[in-house]
Amino acid sequence: DGHSHLSAYERKRLKNITENAKFFAALKLHKVSARLNDIANKKQLHGTKRSKPKKVEDETARRRSMRLLRMEPLGIPASEMPAQPAPEEYPRVPAGPVPMVPEDQVEDSKWKEALLSTWMRISELKADDADRCTPDIERYQESLSSMVLSEENIRKVVKSRVCSMAIHPSESTILVAAGDKRGHIGLWNVSCGSKEGAHIFIPHNLEVSCMHFSPCNPAHLLSLSTDTLRCGDVTRAVFDEIFRSEENFSSFDFLEDNASTAIVGHWNGGVAVVDRRTPGMSSELSADIGFRKTRTVHVHPMHKQYFLAAGLESVCVFDVRYLKPKGNNPVSSLTGHTKSVASAYFSPVTGSRVVTVCSDDNLRVYDTTSMSSAVTVLSSIRHNSNTGRWLTRFRAIWDPKQEHCFVVGSMAQPRQINVFQDTGKLLHSFHNLDCLSSVCSINVVHPSQNILVGGNSSGRLHVF
């Protein structure tokens, strides 16, 4: 065949090529290709006539919504159209003293005067501490079961999310203060029983993250916002400015019973010592404690030199006497948290316990009877703390009347507020299917009466 010198594979390849060539020749594709070329050339020679596009003025006008076009209706003069007011923004609160005037009322309002006079009157009465002791658990549970929620004890006190609360220590009148995300403070005289018992004041520009009535003078309400610490003095009807800084504040607590000095936590992790007796708006000391973020600070109830700081995954006890600008070492460390810590507080009487709320869905109770370098965990309670973006994070607070029990909000259904013993036992759940349908992230307990107040993210307070 003339290809004997090729290998078997090459001979097979040539055979396939030959057969394929015969197959395509049989199809006569060259004739089809020539026919297609003739058709294409013919169309190019003669060309195609295109229909001329219609002019715009010949088309029927389409109807358009005058509202979407932002045009005035035909036949109505422009002067008769109602003016659309521009959205109003809250004016910025200036530095310095701010008068204690409700947001929507004038200075001589009788309702405002009634509220402030009630606050002043109940602050002059001293509570009787003669026969006050910690009840046993059984009696305490009975007292919790006797506390109920009714519709008249629910009120929208501030306009946005409740971020902090404080309750007046009066035993005759229930006066509650709530701070929200916009810098508003709402005062509600619950005992008044009328709609005029609640008023809103605007002493801050930003979130009110912490509030306390002064332990030595309840006529003073101290409130902390992101940029300033103020004292609302009802005797002078003014919100005085105590401390102002470029740092972002997170929480504060009193270092002395006379409330003259305070420890202030910063969102950037530092702390500051503030003395109200010195002139000016600056702090006495600003200290770096090694935290990336400080959410809460709390002073030991007996040994005032110790304060507790809670940050991201760090909870430590520091001695304020040895604070310095840098290089501060903790006295004790409360370890075991795997995510960010929302709060940490000493027990109210002896400070022998610390309760923390962590994003790892655990409530932890530590034994701080002795301030050793590493504090042991007494109990760990599984508790859903996934509040999400639109709810204030939970803070577990101790009941001032019971050394070994604390209160915390809950994500459980039906909506409720839980009371736990430091051993981890659930003692009671406050709930009401008819009146409580939201999560109460922030709670406060009266120091001597069986009164609990829960605040939600719409500015509503619930008083049990």
C-alpha positions in Angstrom: 0.0 0.0 0.0 3.0 2.3 -0.1 2.9 2.9 3.7 4.7 -0.2 4.9 7.4 1.9 6.6 4.8 3.4 8.9 3.8 2.0 12.3 0.4 0.4 12.9 -0.9 3.5 14.7 0.1 5.9 11.9 -1.5 3.6 9.3 -4.7 3.5 11.3 -4.7 7.3 11.6 -4.3 7.8 7.8 -7.1 5.4 7.2 -9.4 7.4 9.5 -8.5 10.6 7.7 -9.3 9.1 4.3 -12.7 7.8 5.4 -13.6 11.2 6.9 -12.6 13.0 3.7 -14.8 10.7 1.6 -17.7 11.2 4.1 -17.6 15.1 3.9 -17.2 14.9 0.1 -20.4 12.9 -0.1 -22.3 15.7 1.8 -21.4 18.2 -0.9 -21.0 21.0 1.6 -19.1 23.1 -0.9 -22.3 23.5 -2.9 -24.3 24.5 0.2 -21.7 27.0 1.1 -21.7 28.6 -2.4 -25.6 28.9 -2.2 -25.3 30.6 1.1 -22.8 33.0 -0.3 -25.1 33.9 -3.2 -28.0 34.7 -0.8 -25.8 36.8 1.4 -24.4 38.8 -1.6 -27.9 39.3 -3.0 -29.2 40.8 0.3 -26.2 43.1 0.5 -26.8 44.3 -3.1 -30.5 45.0 -2.8 -30.5 46.1 0.9 -33.4 46.1 3.3 -35.9 48.8 3.9 -36.3 49.7 7.5 -39.4 51.3 8.9 -38.8 54.8 10.0 -39.2 55.3 13.8 -42.3 57.3 14.8 -41.7 60.8 16.0 -42.2 61.4 19.7 -45.0 63.9 19.2 -47.0 61.3 17.2 -47.1 58.9 20.1 -50.0 59.0 22.6 -48.9 60.7 25.8 -48.5 58.2 28.7 -50.1 59.0 32.0 -47.7 59.6 34.8 -48.4 59.9 38.5 -48.2 63.6 39.6 -47.5 62.4 43.1 -44.4 60.5 42.0 -43.4 63.4 39.8 -43.8 65.7 42.9 -46.0 68.1 41.0 -49.0 70.0 42.3 -52.5 68.8 41.2 -54.0 70.8 38.3 -56.4 73.5 39.3 -55.2 74.0 42.9 -53.1 77.1 43.5 -49.7 76.5 45.1 -50.6 78.7 48.0 -53.4 76.4 49.1 -51.1 73.4 49.3 -50.2 72.6 53.0 -46.5 73.1 53.8 -44.5 70.0 54.5 -42.4 70.7 57.7 -38.8 69.5 57.6 -37.9 66.7 60.0 -36.8 68.3 63.3 -33.7 67.1 65.2 -33.2 67.4 68.9 -31.1 70.4 69.7 -27.8 69.6 71.3 -27.6 69.9 75.1 -25.0 72.6 75.9 -22.1 72.1 78.3 -22.7 73.3 81.9 -25.9 73.3 84.0 -29.2 72.4 82.3 -32.5 73.5 83.8 -34.7 70.8 85.1 -37.6 71.5 82.6 -39.7 68.7 81.0 -39.3 68.3 77.3 -42.9 69.3 76.3 -43.8 71.8 79.0 -42.9 75.3 80.2 -41.1 76.0 83.3 -44.2 76.9 85.4 -46.0 73.7 84.6 -48.0 72.6 87.6 -47.5 68.9 86.8 -43.7 69.3 86.7 -43.8 71.2 89.9 -45.9 68.5 91.5 -43.4 65.8 90.5 -40.3 67.8 91.6 -42.0 68.7 94.9 -42.8 65.0 95.6 -39.2 64.1 94.8 -37.9 66.8 97.2 -40.4 65.8 100.0 -39.6 62.1 100.0 -35.9 62.8 99.9 -36.1 64.6 103.2 -37.5 61.5 105.0 -34.9 59.0 106.2 -35.6 55.3 105.9 -35.7 53.3 109.1 -32.8 50.8 109.1 -33.4 49.6 112.7 -35.2 46.3 111.9 -33.8 45.5 108.5 -32.2 42.0 108.1 -31.8 39.5 105.3 -34.8 37.2 105.3 -34.4 33.4 104.9 -35.0 31.9 101.5 -38.5 30.5 102.2 -39.8 33.9 103.4 -38.0 35.6 100.5 -39.8 33.3 98.0 -43.1 34.0 99.6 -42.5 37.8 99.2 -41.6 37.3 95.6 -44.8 35.3 94.9 -46.9 38.2 96.4 -45.6 40.7 93.9 -47.9 41.2 90.9 -48.1 43.4 87.8 -51.2 45.3 86.8 -52.1 47.5 83.9 -52.0 50.8 85.8 -48.4 50.0 86.8 -47.2 49.9 83.1 -46.2 53.2 81.5 -44.1 54.4 78.5 -41.7 56.7 80.4 -39.0 57.4 77.8 -39.2 57.4 74.0 -36.6 54.9 73.0 -34.7 51.9 74.4 -34.2 51.8 78.2 -30.5 51.6 78.9 -30.4 52.3 82.7 -32.8 52.7 85.7 -32.7 53.8 89.3 -35.4 53.7 92.0 -35.7 56.2 94.9 -35.2 54.6 98.3 -38.4 56.2 99.7 -40.7 53.8 101.5 -43.8 55.9 101.0 -43.7 56.8 97.3 -42.5 54.8 94.3 -40.3 57.1 92.2 -38.5 55.5 89.2 -35.9 57.1 86.9 -35.2 55.7 83.4 -32.5 56.7 80.9 -32.8 55.9 77.2 -30.6 55.7 74.1 -31.3 59.3 73.1 -30.1 61.0 76.3 -33.5 61.4 77.8 -34.3 60.8 81.5 -37.9 59.9 82.4 -39.1 60.4 86.0 -42.3 58.5 86.9 -44.2 58.9 90.2 -45.8 55.4 90.2 -47.8 56.1 93.4 -49.4 59.1 91.7 -51.7 56.8 89.7 -52.3 59.4 86.9 -51.0 60.1 83.4 -49.4 63.3 84.6 -47.1 61.4 86.9 -44.4 60.8 84.3 -42.2 63.5 82.6 -39.2 63.4 80.3 -36.1 65.6 80.7 -33.2 66.0 78.3 -29.9 66.5 80.2 -27.8 64.5 77.8 -27.1 64.1 74.0 -26.4 60.4 73.9 -27.2 57.1 75.6 -27.7 57.3 79.4 -25.9 54.1 80.3 -25.8 54.4 84.1 -27.9 56.1 86.9 -27.9 56.2 90.7 -29.7 58.2 93.3 -27.1 59.5 95.8 -26.8 57.2 98.8 -26.4 60.1 101.2 -28.8 62.5 99.5 -31.6 61.0 97.4 -32.5 64.5 96.2 -29.5 64.1 93.8 -29.8 61.8 90.8 -26.5 61.1 89.1 -26.6 60.1 85.4 -23.8 59.1 83.0 -23.9 59.5 79.3 -21.3 58.9 76.7 -19.6 62.3 77.1 -20.7 63.6 80.5 -21.6 62.8 84.1 -24.4 65.0 85.6 -26.1 65.4 88.9 -29.8 66.3 88.9 -30.4 68.4 92.0 -34.1 68.7 92.7 -33.6 71.3 95.4 -32.3 73.7 92.7 -34.2 72.2 89.7 -31.0 71.9 87.6 -28.8 69.2 86.1 -25.3 70.1 87.1 -22.3 68.9 85.1 -19.7 67.1 87.1 -17.3 65.5 84.6 -16.8 65.9 80.9 -14.2 64.3 78.6 -13.5 63.3 75.0 -13.5 59.7 76.2 -16.7 57.6 75.9 -18.0 56.7 79.3 -19.8 53.4 80.0 -20.6 53.2 83.8 -19.8 54.6 87.2 -20.1 53.9 90.9 -19.4 55.8 94.1 -16.2 55.3 96.0 -17.5 56.7 99.2 -20.8 56.7 101.1 -21.0 60.4 100.8 -20.9 60.2 97.0 -18.2 62.8 96.8 -15.9 60.6 94.6 -16.7 58.1 91.9 -14.9 55.6 89.6 -15.9 56.0 85.9 -15.4 53.3 83.3 -14.5 54.1 79.6 -15.5 52.2 76.5 -11.9 52.2 75.4 -10.9 50.2 78.4 -9.6 52.8 80.9 -11.1 54.1 84.2 -11.1 57.6 85.8 -11.4 58.8 89.4 -13.6 61.8 89.8 -13.9 64.1 92.8 -17.0 66.3 92.9 -15.4 68.6 95.5 -12.7 69.9 93.1 -13.4 72.7 90.6 -13.5 72.0 86.9 -14.8 69.2 84.7 -11.7 67.0 84.6 -10.8 63.8 86.5 -8.3 63.4 89.3 -6.7 60.4 87.6 -7.1 58.5 84.3 -5.7 55.0 84.5 -5.2 52.3 81.9 -6.1 48.9 83.5 -5.2 46.8 80.4 -8.7 46.3 79.1 -9.8 46.8 75.5 -13.3 47.7 76.7 -14.8 48.4 80.1 -18.6 47.9 80.3 -19.3 48.1 84.0 -17.5 49.2 87.2 -18.7 48.4 90.7 -17.3 49.2 94.1 -17.1 46.7 96.9 -19.9 47.4 99.5 -17.6 47.1 102.6 -14.0 47.6 101.4 -14.4 50.7 99.2 -10.8 50.6 98.0 -11.7 47.7 95.7 -13.7 48.0 92.5 -14.7 45.5 90.0 -14.3 46.1 86.2 -15.9 44.0 83.5 -14.7 44.2 79.9 -14.6 41.9 76.8 -13.5 38.6 78.3 -11.9 40.1 81.4 -13.4 40.6 84.9 -10.9 41.8 87.5 -10.8 43.5 90.9 -8.5 46.5 91.3 -7.3 48.6 94.3 -8.1 52.2 93.7 -5.3 53.3 96.1 -2.6 51.9 93.8 -4.0 53.1 90.5 -1.6 54.8 88.2 -1.7 56.0 84.6 -0.2 52.8 83.2 1.0 49.4 84.4 -1.9 48.5 86.7 -2.2 44.9 87.9 -5.4 43.4 89.2 -5.8 42.2 92.8 -8.0 39.3 91.6 -9.1 37.9 88.2 -12.4 36.2 87.6 -11.6 33.8 84.7 -13.6 31.4 82.6 -15.5 33.7 80.2 -15.2 32.8 76.6 -17.0 35.8 75.1 -17.7 39.4 76.0 -19.0 40.1 79.5 -22.0 42.4 79.8 -21.9 43.1 83.5 -20.3 42.1 86.9 -21.5 43.2 90.3 -20.6 42.5 94.0 -23.3 41.2 96.3 -24.9 44.1 98.2 -24.1 43.4 101.9 -20.7 41.6 102.2 -19.4 41.6 98.7 -18.6 37.9 99.1 -20.2 37.0 95.7 -19.9 38.4 92.2 -22.4 37.6 89.4 -21.5 38.1 85.8 -23.5 37.9 82.5 -21.5 36.6 79.5 -22.4 36.2 75.8 -21.5 32.6 76.0 -25.0 32.1 77.5 -23.8 31.6 81.1 -24.4 33.4 84.3 -21.5 32.8 86.7 -21.3 33.4 90.4 -17.9 33.7 92.0 -16.8 33.4 95.6 -15.0 36.7 96.5 -14.8 36.1 100.2 -11.0 36.4 100.0 -9.3 38.5 97.3 -6.9 35.9 96.0 -5.2 36.2 92.6 -7.6 33.7 91.0 -11.2 33.6 92.2 -13.1 30.3 91.9 -16.5 29.8 90.3 -19.2 29.0 92.8 -21.9 28.1 90.2 -22.6 28.5 86.5 -26.2 28.8 85.2 -27.1 28.2 81.6 -29.1 31.3 80.5 -29.9 32.6 76.9 -28.2 36.0 76.7 -28.5 36.4 72.9 -30.4 39.7 73.1 -29.4 40.7 69.5 -29.0 44.1 68.0 -32.3 45.8 69.1 -32.4 44.9 72.8 -30.2 46.2 75.6 -27.9 43.5 76.9 -28.9 41.8 80.1 -27.4 42.8 83.5 -27.8 40.6 86.5 -28.3 42.7 89.6 -28.4 41.6 93.2 -31.5 42.2 95.3 -30.4 44.7 98.0 -32.6 42.9 100.5 -31.2 39.4 99.9 -27.4 38.8 99.9 -27.6 35.6 97.9 -30.2 36.3 95.2 -30.1 38.2 92.0 -32.5 39.3 89.2 -31.9 39.1 85.4 -34.0 39.5 82.3 -34.9 36.5 80.1 -35.5 35.6 76.5 -37.8 32.7 77.4 -41.5 32.5 76.5 -43.7 33.6 78.0 -41.8 36.8 78.7 -40.4 36.9 82.2 -37.9 38.2 84.7 -35.9 35.5 86.6 -34.7 35.5 90.2 -31.8 33.1 90.9 -30.0 32.0 94.1 -26.2 32.1 94.1 -26.2 28.3 94.0 -27.8 28.4 90.6 -31.4 27.5 91.7 -34.2 29.4 90.0 -36.3 30.8 92.9 -39.0 32.7 91.0 -40.1 34.0 87.6 -42.1 37.2 87.2 -44.5 37.0 84.3 -48.0 38.1 83.3 -49.5 36.8 80.1 -51.9 39.8 79.8 -49.5 42.6 80.8 -45.9 41.5 80.0 -45.2 40.6 76.4 -41.7 42.1 75.9 -38.2 41.4 77.1 -37.2 43.5 80.1 -33.4 43.8 79.7 -32.9 46.3 82.5 -34.2 45.8 86.0 -34.0 47.5 89.3 -35.1 46.4 92.8 -36.2 48.6 95.7 -33.7 48.6 98.6 -36.3 48.0 101.3 -39.7 47.3 99.7 -41.0 44.4 97.6 -40.9 46.3 94.4 -39.3 45.3 91.1 -39.2 47.5 87.9 -38.4 46.1 84.5 -37.6 48.3 81.4 -37.9 47.2 77.8 -36.5 48.5 74.5 -39.6 50.6 73.7 -39.2 52.8 76.8 -41.9 51.1 78.8 -41.6 50.3 82.5 -43.3 47.4 84.3 -43.7 47.6 88.1 -44.3 44.5 90.1 
